[in-house]
């Protein structure tokens, strides 16, 4: 089963290394990128360059940076949990190890909080573990009655 991934990341180097790590980890799921918080919302709403859902499917998993231009990652997380199906897996992927950031991310509905490793080999391992747990072995909620969505 193909499950698309949306990376919400403004830092070009992080996008480059995460994309490369995904290839080396053997991830076969399509990886799309939104470069800031507003672009992430546009992606989910299917606006602008994201209107074609064949090319830009709603993601199964979101990797969300916190420090984004225009709209912070925590604001994007809050919007996603208020507006969309809660079954979408949202993992914060940040360089911040601040306890308040972690607490707020979980309070707003993040499924996980991962700190970006500075070593590329460890990044490949992290991406592989995301693939293994969330994309291969995790069995998501399929009961719409247990999920919140709005129009």
Beta strands, then each sheet from edge to edge (+ up, - down):
strand 1: 5-8
strand 2: 31-34
strand 3: 61-64
strand 4: 89-94
strand 5: 112-115
sheet 1: 2+ 1+ 3+ 4+ 5+
end
